[in-house]
Amino acid sequence: MAQAPVSTHEHSWLTESHHATSEGTIRYVQCPECGARRVDLQRHPDAPPVAASREVGVRSR
């Protein structure tokens, strides 16, 4: 079965919600352009968040 072509773009992740854990802040983020979602971990307030999950829920354009 052939896979559909994937359109790529630079995600602009927006935080939908977040909460503190012993590891840092967990952020539930979504890209408003394609609808992709993922979970990020921000270990320190001055550090950038890093992906803690893979992207899911990308809508086709």
PQR file of N, CA, C, O and H, with PARSE charges and radii, in Angstrom:
ATOM      1  N   MET A   1       0.844  -1.169   0.000 -0.4000 1.5000
ATOM      2  CA  MET A   1       0.000   0.000   0.000 -0.0000 2.0000
ATOM      3  C   MET A   1       0.897   1.241   0.000  0.5500 1.7000
ATOM      4  O   MET A   1       1.801   1.361   0.826 -0.5500 1.4000
ATOM      5  N   ALA A   2       0.645   2.139  -0.909 -0.4000 1.5000
ATOM      6  CA  ALA A   2       1.430   3.368  -1.013 -0.0000 2.0000
ATOM      7  C   ALA A   2       1.036   4.344   0.087  0.5500 1.7000
ATOM      8  O   ALA A   2      -0.134   4.466   0.448 -0.5500 1.4000
ATOM      9  H   ALA A   2      -0.090   2.042  -1.580  0.4000 1.0000
ATOM     10  N   GLN A   3       2.036   5.028   0.605 -0.4000 1.5000
ATOM     11  CA  GLN A   3       1.771   6.032   1.629 -0.0000 2.0000
ATOM     12  C   GLN A   3       1.496   7.374   0.971  0.5500 1.7000
ATOM     13  O   GLN A   3       2.060   7.704  -0.072 -0.5500 1.4000
ATOM     14  H   GLN A   3       2.987   4.929   0.312  0.4000 1.0000
ATOM     15  N   ALA A   4       0.620   8.135   1.602 -0.4000 1.5000
ATOM     16  CA  ALA A   4       0.312   9.476   1.106 -0.0000 2.0000
ATOM     17  C   ALA A   4       1.532  10.364   1.288  0.5500 1.7000
ATOM     18  O   ALA A   4       2.250  10.215   2.277 -0.5500 1.4000
ATOM     19  H   ALA A   4       0.161   7.867   2.449  0.4000 1.0000
ATOM     20  N   PRO A   5       1.786  11.283   0.366 -0.5600 1.5000
ATOM     21  CA  PRO A   5       2.911  12.197   0.534  0.2800 2.0000
ATOM     22  C   PRO A   5       2.714  13.067   1.772  0.5500 1.7000
ATOM     23  O   PRO A   5       1.597  13.458   2.114 -0.5500 1.4000
ATOM     24  N   VAL A   6       3.812  13.350   2.418 -0.4000 1.5000
ATOM     25  CA  VAL A   6       3.765  14.159   3.632 -0.0000 2.0000
ATOM     26  C   VAL A   6       4.196  15.576   3.303  0.5500 1.7000
ATOM     27  O   VAL A   6       5.248  15.790   2.702 -0.5500 1.4000
ATOM     28  H   VAL A   6       4.719  13.032   2.140  0.4000 1.0000
ATOM     29  N   SER A   7       3.391  16.528   3.694 -0.4000 1.5000
ATOM     30  CA  SER A   7       3.727  17.933   3.523 -0.0000 2.0000
ATOM     31  C   SER A   7       4.428  18.394   4.796  0.5500 1.7000
ATOM     32  O   SER A   7       3.897  18.215   5.892 -0.5500 1.4000
ATOM     33  H   SER A   7       2.536  16.354   4.182  0.4000 1.0000
ATOM     34  N   THR A   8       5.603  18.980   4.665 -0.4000 1.5000
ATOM     35  CA  THR A   8       6.338  19.404   5.851 -0.0000 2.0000
ATOM     36  C   THR A   8       6.312  20.922   5.982  0.5500 1.7000
ATOM     37  O   THR A   8       6.223  21.651   4.994 -0.5500 1.4000
ATOM     38  H   THR A   8       6.034  19.126   3.774  0.4000 1.0000
ATOM     39  N   HIS A   9       6.390  21.364   7.203 -0.4000 1.5000
ATOM     40  CA  HIS A   9       6.491  22.790   7.496 -0.0000 2.0000
ATOM     41  C   HIS A   9       7.097  22.945   8.882  0.5500 1.7000
ATOM     42  O   HIS A   9       7.207  21.974   9.631 -0.5500 1.4000
ATOM     43  H   HIS A   9       6.462  20.771   8.005  0.4000 1.0000
ATOM     44  N   GLU A  10       7.484  24.145   9.216 -0.4000 1.5000
ATOM     45  CA  GLU A  10       8.006  24.443  10.549 -0.0000 2.0000
ATOM     46  C   GLU A  10       6.813  24.610  11.479  0.5500 1.7000
ATOM     47  O   GLU A  10       6.007  25.523  11.299 -0.5500 1.4000
ATOM     48  H   GLU A  10       7.395  24.934   8.608  0.4000 1.0000
ATOM     49  N   HIS A  11       6.697  23.734  12.472 -0.4000 1.5000
ATOM     50  CA  HIS A  11       5.591  23.836  13.416 -0.0000 2.0000
ATOM     51  C   HIS A  11       5.748  25.084  14.285  0.5500 1.7000
ATOM     52  O   HIS A  11       6.862  25.474  14.634 -0.5500 1.4000
ATOM     53  H   HIS A  11       7.352  22.992  12.618  0.4000 1.0000
ATOM     54  N   SER A  12       4.648  25.686  14.620 -0.4000 1.5000
ATOM     55  CA  SER A  12       4.648  26.799  15.577 -0.0000 2.0000
ATOM     56  C   SER A  12       3.836  26.322  16.781  0.5500 1.7000
ATOM     57  O   SER A  12       2.646  26.612  16.901 -0.5500 1.4000
ATOM     58  H   SER A  12       3.743  25.369  14.337  0.4000 1.0000
ATOM     59  N   TRP A  13       4.505  25.584  17.666 -0.4000 1.5000
ATOM     60  CA  TRP A  13       3.832  24.939  18.791 -0.0000 2.0000
ATOM     61  C   TRP A  13       3.248  25.960  19.757  0.5500 1.7000
ATOM     62  O   TRP A  13       3.937  26.883  20.192 -0.5500 1.4000
ATOM     63  H   TRP A  13       5.472  25.348  17.568  0.4000 1.0000
ATOM     64  N   LEU A  14       1.973  25.786  20.086 -0.4000 1.5000
ATOM     65  CA  LEU A  14       1.288  26.607  21.082 -0.0000 2.0000
ATOM     66  C   LEU A  14       0.897  25.705  22.245  0.5500 1.7000
ATOM     67  O   LEU A  14       0.388  24.604  22.038 -0.5500 1.4000
ATOM     68  H   LEU A  14       1.414  25.037  19.732  0.4000 1.0000
ATOM     69  N   THR A  15       1.136  26.171  23.466 -0.4000 1.5000
ATOM     70  CA  THR A  15       0.799  25.380  24.650 -0.0000 2.0000
ATOM     71  C   THR A  15      -0.699  25.441  24.897  0.5500 1.7000
ATOM     72  O   THR A  15      -1.272  26.520  25.048 -0.5500 1.4000
ATOM     73  H   THR A  15       1.550  27.066  23.635  0.4000 1.0000
ATOM     74  N   GLU A  16      -1.337  24.251  24.936 -0.4000 1.5000
ATOM     75  CA  GLU A  16      -2.763  24.156  25.256 -0.0000 2.0000
ATOM     76  C   GLU A  16      -2.965  24.071  26.761  0.5500 1.7000
ATOM     77  O   GLU A  16      -3.903  24.657  27.300 -0.5500 1.4000
ATOM     78  H   GLU A  16      -0.871  23.375  24.813  0.4000 1.0000
ATOM     79  N   SER A  17      -2.084  23.340  27.440 -0.4000 1.5000
ATOM     80  CA  SER A  17      -2.127  23.248  28.900 -0.0000 2.0000
ATOM     81  C   SER A  17      -0.764  22.771  29.388  0.5500 1.7000
ATOM     82  O   SER A  17       0.053  22.285  28.606 -0.5500 1.4000
ATOM     83  H   SER A  17      -1.321  22.864  27.002  0.4000 1.0000
ATOM     84  N   HIS A  18      -0.534  22.915  30.677 -0.4000 1.5000
ATOM     85  CA  HIS A  18       0.742  22.488  31.264 -0.0000 2.0000
ATOM     86  C   HIS A  18       0.563  22.213  32.749  0.5500 1.7000
ATOM     87  O   HIS A  18      -0.375  22.704  33.378 -0.5500 1.4000
ATOM     88  H   HIS A  18      -1.197  23.310  31.312  0.4000 1.0000
ATOM     89  N   HIS A  19       1.480  21.419  33.298 -0.4000 1.5000
ATOM     90  CA  HIS A  19       1.492  21.185  34.740 -0.0000 2.0000
ATOM     91  C   HIS A  19       2.903  20.805  35.185  0.5500 1.7000
ATOM     92  O   HIS A  19       3.701  20.280  34.409 -0.5500 1.4000
ATOM     93  H   HIS A  19       2.242  21.021  32.787  0.4000 1.0000
ATOM     94  N   ALA A  20       3.183  21.083  36.451 -0.4000 1.5000
ATOM     95  CA  ALA A  20       4.498  20.797  37.023 -0.0000 2.0000
ATOM     96  C   ALA A  20       4.597  19.333  37.430  0.5500 1.7000
ATOM     97  O   ALA A  20       3.634  18.740  37.915 -0.5500 1.4000
ATOM     98  H   ALA A  20       2.535  21.509  37.082  0.4000 1.0000
ATOM     99  N   THR A  21       5.789  18.757  37.222 -0.4000 1.5000
ATOM    100  CA  THR A  21       6.101  17.405  37.679 -0.0000 2.0000
ATOM    101  C   THR A  21       7.469  17.453  38.353  0.5500 1.7000
ATOM    102  O   THR A  21       8.117  18.500  38.377 -0.5500 1.4000
ATOM    103  H   THR A  21       6.572  19.239  36.828  0.4000 1.0000
ATOM    104  N   SER A  22       7.903  16.329  38.895 -0.4000 1.5000
ATOM    105  CA  SER A  22       9.223  16.279  39.525 -0.0000 2.0000
ATOM    106  C   SER A  22      10.347  16.433  38.498  0.5500 1.7000
ATOM    107  O   SER A  22      11.468  16.780  38.868 -0.5500 1.4000
ATOM    108  H   SER A  22       7.377  15.479  38.875  0.4000 1.0000
ATOM    109  N   GLU A  23      10.068  16.183  37.225 -0.4000 1.5000
ATOM    110  CA  GLU A  23      11.063  16.305  36.152 -0.0000 2.0000
ATOM    111  C   GLU A  23      11.100  17.698  35.531  0.5500 1.7000
ATOM    112  O   GLU A  23      12.060  18.040  34.840 -0.5500 1.4000
ATOM    113  H   GLU A  23       9.157  15.901  36.924  0.4000 1.0000
ATOM    114  N   GLY A  24      10.077  18.495  35.765 -0.4000 1.5000
ATOM    115  CA  GLY A  24       9.958  19.810  35.144 -0.0000 2.0000
ATOM    116  C   GLY A  24       8.510  20.062  34.776  0.5500 1.7000
ATOM    117  O   GLY A  24       7.605  19.467  35.361 -0.5500 1.4000
ATOM    118  H   GLY A  24       9.297  18.217  36.326  0.4000 1.0000
ATOM    119  N   THR A  25       8.284  20.936  33.814 -0.4000 1.5000
ATOM    120  CA  THR A  25       6.927  21.260  33.378 -0.0000 2.0000
ATOM    121  C   THR A  25       6.580  20.469  32.124  0.5500 1.7000
ATOM    122  O   THR A  25       7.306  20.510  31.131 -0.5500 1.4000
ATOM    123  H   THR A  25       9.019  21.420  33.339  0.4000 1.0000
ATOM    124  N   ILE A  26       5.469  19.754  32.180 -0.4000 1.5000
ATOM    125  CA  ILE A  26       4.943  19.043  31.017 -0.0000 2.0000
ATOM    126  C   ILE A  26       4.026  20.005  30.280  0.5500 1.7000
ATOM    127  O   ILE A  26       3.145  20.622  30.879 -0.5500 1.4000
ATOM    128  H   ILE A  26       4.880  19.721  32.987  0.4000 1.0000
ATOM    129  N   ARG A  27       4.241  20.129  28.971 -0.4000 1.5000
ATOM    130  CA  ARG A  27       3.420  21.012  28.140 -0.0000 2.0000
ATOM    131  C   ARG A  27       2.727  20.184  27.062  0.5500 1.7000
ATOM    132  O   ARG A  27       3.364  19.396  26.364 -0.5500 1.4000
ATOM    133  H   ARG A  27       4.957  19.628  28.484  0.4000 1.0000
ATOM    134  N   TYR A  28       1.423  20.372  26.938 -0.4000 1.5000
ATOM    135  CA  TYR A  28       0.643  19.741  25.879 -0.0000 2.0000
ATOM    136  C   TYR A  28       0.501  20.794  24.794  0.5500 1.7000
ATOM    137  O   TYR A  28      -0.165  21.811  24.992 -0.5500 1.4000
ATOM    138  H   TYR A  28       0.905  21.013  27.505  0.4000 1.0000
ATOM    139  N   VAL A  29       1.123  20.554  23.651 -0.4000 1.5000
ATOM    140  CA  VAL A  29       1.219  21.579  22.614 -0.0000 2.0000
ATOM    141  C   VAL A  29       0.541  21.133  21.327  0.5500 1.7000
ATOM    142  O   VAL A  29       0.394  19.940  21.062 -0.5500 1.4000
ATOM    143  H   VAL A  29       1.664  19.728  23.491  0.4000 1.0000
ATOM    144  N   GLN A  30       0.129  22.129  20.527 -0.4000 1.5000
ATOM    145  CA  GLN A  30      -0.505  21.864  19.237 -0.0000 2.0000
ATOM    146  C   GLN A  30       0.005  22.866  18.217  0.5500 1.7000
ATOM    147  O   GLN A  30       0.238  24.031  18.538 -0.5500 1.4000
ATOM    148  H   GLN A  30       0.249  23.098  20.743  0.4000 1.0000
ATOM    149  N   CYS A  31       0.178  22.405  16.984 -0.4000 1.5000
ATOM    150  CA  CYS A  31       0.505  23.284  15.863 -0.0000 2.0000
ATOM    151  C   CYS A  31      -0.811  23.736  15.239  0.5500 1.7000
ATOM    152  O   CYS A  31      -1.563  22.899  14.739 -0.5500 1.4000
ATOM    153  H   CYS A  31      -0.011  21.458  16.723  0.4000 1.0000
ATOM    154  N   PRO A  32      -1.111  25.031  15.251 -0.5600 1.5000
ATOM    155  CA  PRO A  32      -2.385  25.502  14.703  0.2800 2.0000
ATOM    156  C   PRO A  32      -2.496  25.340  13.185  0.5500 1.7000
ATOM    157  O   PRO A  32      -3.605  25.313  12.650 -0.5500 1.4000
ATOM    158  N   GLU A  33      -1.369  25.233  12.492 -0.4000 1.5000
ATOM    159  CA  GLU A  33      -1.420  25.117  11.030 -0.0000 2.0000
ATOM    160  C   GLU A  33      -1.859  23.726  10.569  0.5500 1.7000
ATOM    161  O   GLU A  33      -2.684  23.603   9.664 -0.5500 1.4000
ATOM    162  H   GLU A  33      -0.468  25.255  12.927  0.4000 1.0000
ATOM    163  N   CYS A  34      -1.305  22.674  11.194 -0.4000 1.5000
ATOM    164  CA  CYS A  34      -1.601  21.316  10.715 -0.0000 2.0000
ATOM    165  C   CYS A  34      -2.373  20.467  11.722  0.5500 1.7000
ATOM    166  O   CYS A  34      -2.815  19.367  11.392 -0.5500 1.4000
ATOM    167  H   CYS A  34      -0.635  22.774  11.930  0.4000 1.0000
ATOM    168  N   GLY A  35      -2.539  20.971  12.952 -0.4000 1.5000
ATOM    169  CA  GLY A  35      -3.297  20.236  13.952 -0.0000 2.0000
ATOM    170  C   GLY A  35      -2.502  19.197  14.716  0.5500 1.7000
ATOM    171  O   GLY A  35      -3.052  18.524  15.588 -0.5500 1.4000
ATOM    172  H   GLY A  35      -2.179  21.865  13.220  0.4000 1.0000
ATOM    173  N   ALA A  36      -1.208  19.046  14.410 -0.4000 1.5000
ATOM    174  CA  ALA A  36      -0.379  18.068  15.114 -0.0000 2.0000
ATOM    175  C   ALA A  36      -0.310  18.423  16.595  0.5500 1.7000
ATOM    176  O   ALA A  36      -0.339  19.591  16.982 -0.5500 1.4000
ATOM    177  H   ALA A  36      -0.760  19.592  13.702  0.4000 1.0000
ATOM    178  N   ARG A  37      -0.220  17.381  17.401 -0.4000 1.5000
ATOM    179  CA  ARG A  37      -0.074  17.570  18.844 -0.0000 2.0000
ATOM    180  C   ARG A  37       1.108  16.751  19.327  0.5500 1.7000
ATOM    181  O   ARG A  37       1.481  15.760  18.699 -0.5500 1.4000
ATOM    182  H   ARG A  37      -0.197  16.432  17.087  0.4000 1.0000
ATOM    183  N   ARG A  38       1.699  17.162  20.441 -0.4000 1.5000
ATOM    184  CA  ARG A  38       2.735  16.383  21.097 -0.0000 2.0000
ATOM    185  C   ARG A  38       2.840  16.847  22.541  0.5500 1.7000
ATOM    186  O   ARG A  38       2.220  17.832  22.940 -0.5500 1.4000
ATOM    187  H   ARG A  38       1.396  17.967  20.951  0.4000 1.0000
ATOM    188  N   VAL A  39       3.626  16.128  23.307 -0.4000 1.5000
ATOM    189  CA  VAL A  39       3.890  16.469  24.700 -0.0000 2.0000
ATOM    190  C   VAL A  39       5.347  16.900  24.782  0.5500 1.7000
ATOM    191  O   VAL A  39       6.232  16.204  24.284 -0.5500 1.4000
ATOM    192  H   VAL A  39       4.130  15.328  22.982  0.4000 1.0000
ATOM    193  N   ASP A  40       5.596  18.037  25.405 -0.4000 1.5000
ATOM    194  CA  ASP A  40       6.949  18.549  25.600 -0.0000 2.0000
ATOM    195  C   ASP A  40       7.286  18.572  27.081  0.5500 1.7000
ATOM    196  O   ASP A  40       6.403  18.670  27.934 -0.5500 1.4000
ATOM    197  H   ASP A  40       4.877  18.602  25.810  0.4000 1.0000
ATOM    198  N   LEU A  41       8.580  18.480  27.373 -0.4000 1.5000
ATOM    199  CA  LEU A  41       9.074  18.608  28.742 -0.0000 2.0000
ATOM    200  C   LEU A  41      10.017  19.792  28.804  0.5500 1.7000
ATOM    201  O   LEU A  41      10.963  19.886  28.022 -0.5500 1.4000
ATOM    202  H   LEU A  41       9.297  18.401  26.681  0.4000 1.0000
ATOM    203  N   GLN A  42       9.760  20.692  29.732 -0.4000 1.5000
ATOM    204  CA  GLN A  42      10.636  21.838  29.969 -0.0000 2.0000
ATOM    205  C   GLN A  42      11.246  21.645  31.348  0.5500 1.7000
ATOM    206  O   GLN A  42      10.575  21.847  32.360 -0.5500 1.4000
ATOM    207  H   GLN A  42       8.992  20.616  30.368  0.4000 1.0000
ATOM    208  N   ARG A  43      12.523  21.252  31.393 -0.4000 1.5000
ATOM    209  CA  ARG A  43      13.174  20.893  32.663 -0.0000 2.0000
ATOM    210  C   ARG A  43      13.462  22.101  33.553  0.5500 1.7000
ATOM    211  O   ARG A  43      13.522  21.961  34.774 -0.5500 1.4000
ATOM    212  H   ARG A  43      13.068  21.087  30.571  0.4000 1.0000
ATOM    213  N   HIS A  44      13.639  23.273  32.970 -0.4000 1.5000
ATOM    214  CA  HIS A  44      13.949  24.487  33.739 -0.0000 2.0000
ATOM    215  C   HIS A  44      13.239  25.653  33.062  0.5500 1.7000
ATOM    216  O   HIS A  44      13.128  25.671  31.836 -0.5500 1.4000
ATOM    217  H   HIS A  44      13.590  23.388  31.978  0.4000 1.0000
ATOM    218  N   PRO A  45      12.755  26.630  33.833 -0.5600 1.5000
ATOM    219  CA  PRO A  45      12.026  27.759  33.233  0.2800 2.0000
ATOM    220  C   PRO A  45      12.808  28.517  32.155  0.5500 1.7000
ATOM    221  O   PRO A  45      12.210  29.088  31.243 -0.5500 1.4000
ATOM    222  N   ASP A  46      14.149  28.526  32.256 -0.4000 1.5000
ATOM    223  CA  ASP A  46      14.964  29.238  31.266 -0.0000 2.0000
ATOM    224  C   ASP A  46      15.381  28.358  30.091  0.5500 1.7000
ATOM    225  O   ASP A  46      15.990  28.848  29.141 -0.5500 1.4000
ATOM    226  H   ASP A  46      14.635  28.062  32.997  0.4000 1.0000
ATOM    227  N   ALA A  47      15.065  27.076  30.144 -0.4000 1.5000
ATOM    228  CA  ALA A  47      15.445  26.141  29.078 -0.0000 2.0000
ATOM    229  C   ALA A  47      14.289  25.967  28.097  0.5500 1.7000
ATOM    230  O   ALA A  47      13.125  26.048  28.488 -0.5500 1.4000
ATOM    231  H   ALA A  47      14.570  26.677  30.916  0.4000 1.0000
ATOM    232  N   PRO A  48      14.602  25.731  26.832 -0.5600 1.5000
ATOM    233  CA  PRO A  48      13.521  25.473  25.870  0.2800 2.0000
ATOM    234  C   PRO A  48      12.917  24.090  26.117  0.5500 1.7000
ATOM    235  O   PRO A  48      13.620  23.185  26.567 -0.5500 1.4000
ATOM    236  N   PRO A  49      11.641  23.916  25.833 -0.5600 1.5000
ATOM    237  CA  PRO A  49      11.037  22.589  25.968  0.2800 2.0000
ATOM    238  C   PRO A  49      11.587  21.639  24.902  0.5500 1.7000
ATOM    239  O   PRO A  49      11.996  22.067  23.822 -0.5500 1.4000
ATOM    240  N   VAL A  50      11.589  20.348  25.223 -0.4000 1.5000
ATOM    241  CA  VAL A  50      11.995  19.321  24.266 -0.0000 2.0000
ATOM    242  C   VAL A  50      10.853  18.319  24.115  0.5500 1.7000
ATOM    243  O   VAL A  50      10.085  18.097  25.050 -0.5500 1.4000
ATOM    244  H   VAL A  50      11.258  20.001  26.100  0.4000 1.0000
ATOM    245  N   ALA A  51      10.751  17.728  22.951 -0.4000 1.5000
ATOM    246  CA  ALA A  51       9.684  16.759  22.691 -0.0000 2.0000
ATOM    247  C   ALA A  51       9.838  15.555  23.611  0.5500 1.7000
ATOM    248  O   ALA A  51      10.918  14.974  23.720 -0.5500 1.4000
ATOM    249  H   ALA A  51      11.375  17.909  22.191  0.4000 1.0000
ATOM    250  N   ALA A  52       8.743  15.188  24.271 -0.4000 1.5000
ATOM    251  CA  ALA A  52       8.712  13.996  25.120 -0.0000 2.0000
ATOM    252  C   ALA A  52       7.839  12.920  24.486  0.5500 1.7000
ATOM    253  O   ALA A  52       7.699  11.828  25.036 -0.5500 1.4000
ATOM    254  H   ALA A  52       7.865  15.659  24.182  0.4000 1.0000
ATOM    255  N   SER A  53       7.254  13.225  23.330 -0.4000 1.5000
ATOM    256  CA  SER A  53       6.432  12.261  22.598 -0.0000 2.0000
ATOM    257  C   SER A  53       6.601  12.527  21.108  0.5500 1.7000
ATOM    258  O   SER A  53       7.220  13.511  20.705 -0.5500 1.4000
ATOM    259  H   SER A  53       7.368  14.113  22.883  0.4000 1.0000
ATOM    260  N   ARG A  54       6.051  11.650  20.315 -0.4000 1.5000
ATOM    261  CA  ARG A  54       6.054  11.892  18.872 -0.0000 2.0000
ATOM    262  C   ARG A  54       4.822  12.718  18.515  0.5500 1.7000
ATOM    263  O   ARG A  54       3.900  12.846  19.320 -0.5500 1.4000
ATOM    264  H   ARG A  54       5.548  10.850  20.643  0.4000 1.0000
ATOM    265  N   GLU A  55       4.811  13.268  17.327 -0.4000 1.5000
ATOM    266  CA  GLU A  55       3.661  14.047  16.851 -0.0000 2.0000
ATOM    267  C   GLU A  55       2.518  13.105  16.501  0.5500 1.7000
ATOM    268  O   GLU A  55       2.733  12.037  15.926 -0.5500 1.4000
ATOM    269  H   GLU A  55       5.560  13.163  16.673  0.4000 1.0000
ATOM    270  N   VAL A  56       1.313  13.507  16.851 -0.4000 1.5000
ATOM    271  CA  VAL A  56       0.117  12.730  16.509 -0.0000 2.0000
ATOM    272  C   VAL A  56      -0.959  13.676  15.997  0.5500 1.7000
ATOM    273  O   VAL A  56      -0.935  14.874  16.277 -0.5500 1.4000
ATOM    274  H   VAL A  56       1.139  14.374  17.318  0.4000 1.0000
ATOM    275  N   GLY A  57      -1.899  13.125  15.245 -0.4000 1.5000
ATOM    276  CA  GLY A  57      -3.077  13.882  14.835 -0.0000 2.0000
ATOM    277  C   GLY A  57      -2.875  14.913  13.762  0.5500 1.7000
ATOM    278  O   GLY A  57      -3.598  15.909  13.736 -0.5500 1.4000
ATOM    279  H   GLY A  57      -1.919  12.151  15.017  0.4000 1.0000
ATOM    280  N   VAL A  58      -1.924  14.721  12.873 -0.4000 1.5000
ATOM    281  CA  VAL A  58      -1.710  15.686  11.787 -0.0000 2.0000
ATOM    282  C   VAL A  58      -2.866  15.582  10.804  0.5500 1.7000
ATOM    283  O   VAL A  58      -3.159  14.498  10.298 -0.5500 1.4000
ATOM    284  H   VAL A  58      -1.337  13.912  12.894  0.4000 1.0000
ATOM    285  N   ARG A  59      -3.527  16.712  10.530 -0.4000 1.5000
ATOM    286  CA  ARG A  59      -4.608  16.686   9.539 -0.0000 2.0000
ATOM    287  C   ARG A  59      -4.019  16.954   8.160  0.5500 1.7000
ATOM    288  O   ARG A  59      -3.043  17.690   8.015 -0.5500 1.4000
ATOM    289  H   ARG A  59      -3.289  17.592  10.940  0.4000 1.0000
ATOM    290  N   SER A  60      -4.617  16.356   7.175 -0.4000 1.5000
ATOM    291  CA  SER A  60      -4.145  16.576   5.805 -0.0000 2.0000
ATOM    292  C   SER A  60      -4.630  17.929   5.314  0.5500 1.7000
ATOM    293  O   SER A  60      -5.679  18.420   5.732 -0.5500 1.4000
ATOM    294  H   SER A  60      -5.409  15.758   7.292  0.4000 1.0000
ATOM    295  N   ARG A  61      -3.857  18.517   4.430 -0.4000 1.5000
ATOM    296  CA  ARG A  61      -4.196  19.848   3.921 -0.0000 2.0000
ATOM    297  C   ARG A  61      -4.897  19.767   2.617  0.5500 1.7000
ATOM    298  O   ARG A  61      -5.256  20.796   2.045 -0.5500 1.4000
ATOM    299  H   ARG A  61      -3.005  18.119   4.091  0.4000 1.0000
TER
END
